Amino acid sequence: MKLTPSQTEIAIPNLLFDPEFYVFDIEPLAGRYKFLMMSEENLRLCPFIDIRAEPLAQASFYLDAGQVESLEANHDMVRPAVHYIFHHAFVCSTLMARGLDQLPQFISLKEPWILRRLADIKRSDHAGELAQGERWRTMFLTANRLLAKRYRSGHNVVVKATNVSNNLISDTLDYLPASKIVYMYSGLKDFLVSNLKKPAETREKMPWLLQQFLKDADFSLLLGRIQPVNQLTFLQVCALIWLTNMSVIEQHLRGANGRRILLLEMTDFLLQTPETLAQMVKHFEQPVASAELQALAQSDTFQRDAKNSEAKYSAEQKRIEKQALLDAYGGQIDAVMDWSAPLVALLSLDTYAKLD
């Protein structure tokens, strides 16, 4: 049996199991999924498999959502488990994913666009039945199962989600019982410093991003202690982004599925890379020899910019940049750390914030 999008016939086994038929997007109101035909090498090399990767595809096509979901639900092939890296941004998660790609046991899919789409649907004020109940479960499972293919360059799939997709953690825990999660984070001061490094275009998005994260849980108590978002400074907005994200992951850690989440702190990763990698691969139930992890930690991968492999970058360079920003903005950062302290205590996040 074959499907026929436009002028191209596609065998169903290829669509469901060939890594080069990549599920890229879902348009629930239009009732269709978008697929890209993209080489596995490009999937592996792309810093992000979002709309920036689309021009690298050899072709793209749409298929009826009901047809795709029915095909996925009714085959008897066993898919590999997919594990996940979630994060609150600026914690070297892309570098971690790049590192995993160098191990023959893993392939990492970095920020699949379809997960970003699902995250936006879930937060939409007009999502209605799309973001709840059986329809939502079907979309979520179909998208994630179609990412779970048997790639040639790694038998264990790790999806590194974008930070905007953190509202999918609960669905991952509920609907994908074989999946494990690593959550990468930084202390609050490190997060503030990282935001100061970003260009104006990124900074301008932060108030909008905070408004999205405020939809992910009941933050009425937090909101009752602060002024409206449009009256906050840039660094106060950033602090609240950290607080909302860490509060949600802390709730998951205390929940019934908390043991399936491993927290990894950015500084530990940069200063103790082999040990942190060992924690991660063990959590994903794929232990790797210590010598192999030591060699990886000393490899060129960890001396280059994770988002631009042509550019040299290192933990020492990151440390120097951080110190320069602390010298330039230390007073503002300290003021926001003091402002945040009661809120950190309110949400019981002292262990993660590193306020002192």
CORMO-V287003 format. One record per residue. PHI is phi in whole degrees, 0 to 359 (NA if undefined). NEAR is the number of other C-alpha atoms within 10 Angstrom. D_FIRST is the distance of its C-alpha to the first C-alpha in whole Angstrom. Layout:
PHI	NEAR	D_FIRST
PHI	NEAR	D_FIRST
This chain:
NA	7	0
231	12	4
260	13	7
229	12	10
277	13	13
55	9	16
256	6	16
247	10	13
268	11	10
234	14	9
291	12	6
303	15	7
303	13	9
295	12	11
301	21	11
280	21	13
234	20	15
282	17	16
302	21	19
278	21	19
259	23	16
257	24	19
288	26	20
249	25	23
209	22	24
228	22	23
237	16	25
296	18	25
290	8	27
275	9	24
68	13	22
207	19	20
250	23	19
251	17	20
242	20	18
249	21	20
263	20	19
220	20	22
295	15	24
299	17	25
298	11	28
293	14	28
302	22	27
287	19	30
277	16	33
299	18	32
300	21	35
215	20	33
263	21	29
247	18	30
298	12	31
288	11	33
272	17	30
304	16	28
297	11	29
279	15	28
287	16	25
286	11	23
196	12	21
217	17	20
201	17	18
248	19	17
227	17	15
301	15	16
298	19	17
299	14	16
293	14	13
297	18	13
295	18	16
293	12	14
299	15	11
292	21	14
284	13	16
242	8	14
268	10	13
246	7	16
280	10	17
271	9	20
269	13	21
292	17	24
294	19	27
250	23	28
252	22	31
228	21	33
247	29	36
251	26	38
188	26	41
259	23	43
93	20	43
61	20	46
233	23	46
69	21	44
292	27	41
293	23	39
297	19	41
301	24	40
297	22	37
300	25	37
298	21	39
300	23	37
298	21	34
279	16	37
267	15	37
296	13	34
283	16	33
230	21	32
228	26	30
249	27	31
257	25	29
263	24	32
57	23	32
304	26	28
297	23	28
295	24	26
288	24	29
299	21	31
297	17	30
298	24	29
298	22	33
293	17	34
299	18	32
296	22	34
271	16	37
297	14	37
291	10	40
247	10	37
291	14	34
56	10	35
290	11	32
297	19	30
255	21	32
204	11	32
70	9	31
293	11	28
298	12	26
296	18	28
302	15	27
296	17	23
297	20	23
298	21	25
293	18	23
299	20	20
299	22	22
288	19	24
292	20	21
286	21	19
284	26	22
272	24	22
255	23	20
266	17	22
283	18	23
288	13	25
267	18	28
180	18	29
274	17	27
245	23	29
267	25	28
240	27	31
261	23	30
264	26	34
280	25	34
286	23	36
298	20	39
293	21	38
268	24	35
297	23	38
288	24	37
267	19	34
300	20	36
297	14	36
292	15	32
300	20	32
291	19	34
282	12	33
255	13	30
236	17	29
296	12	32
273	12	31
270	18	31
251	23	35
236	25	37
252	23	39
247	21	41
263	21	43
214	26	46
229	25	50
295	18	53
298	26	54
297	20	57
300	20	54
293	22	52
298	25	54
299	22	55
299	19	51
293	19	51
293	20	54
283	14	53
279	11	50
291	9	50
303	9	51
301	8	48
289	11	47
300	16	50
294	11	49
277	10	46
295	17	48
299	19	49
299	11	46
298	15	44
300	20	47
300	14	46
292	17	43
293	23	44
293	18	46
275	15	43
275	16	42
198	13	45
275	11	48
252	15	50
299	9	53
295	11	56
296	16	55
295	14	55
289	9	58
256	11	60
231	14	59
282	9	60
305	9	57
303	16	54
288	9	56
254	10	59
271	14	58
285	12	58
304	18	56
290	21	56
294	22	57
300	23	53
298	24	52
299	24	54
290	25	52
298	24	49
298	24	49
298	22	51
295	22	48
294	22	45
290	24	48
295	18	48
294	20	45
292	22	44
296	17	47
297	11	46
294	18	43
298	16	45
278	10	47
277	10	44
296	9	43
258	14	40
303	15	43
293	13	43
273	17	39
247	21	41
246	18	43
272	18	45
232	20	46
267	17	49
302	22	48
297	16	52
299	12	51
299	19	48
287	20	50
269	12	53
228	12	52
300	20	48
299	20	48
294	15	49
291	19	47
299	23	43
297	18	44
301	17	44
293	22	41
293	17	39
294	12	41
298	18	40
278	22	36
62	12	37
223	13	36
304	14	40
239	15	41
303	9	44
303	13	47
297	10	48
293	11	44
289	21	45
299	15	48
295	11	47
297	19	44
298	19	47
264	12	49
279	13	46
297	13	46
306	20	43
268	21	46
241	18	48
227	17	46
294	16	45
297	21	42
268	15	40
213	11	42
294	16	42
282	9	44
261	10	47
288	14	49
198	17	50
210	14	51
298	15	52
293	12	56
297	12	55
298	13	54
297	10	57
295	11	59
298	15	57
298	17	57
297	14	61
297	13	62
289	16	60
296	19	62
294	10	65
278	11	64
236	13	63
306	14	64
296	11	66
295	14	64
295	22	61
297	14	64
297	12	65
287	21	61
297	22	61
294	13	64
298	14	63
282	19	59
307	14	61
296	13	62
286	20	58
300	25	57
295	12	60
302	13	58
264	17	55
58	14	56
248	17	54
304	17	58
300	10	56
268	16	53
287	23	55
55	13	58
288	16	61
267	6	64
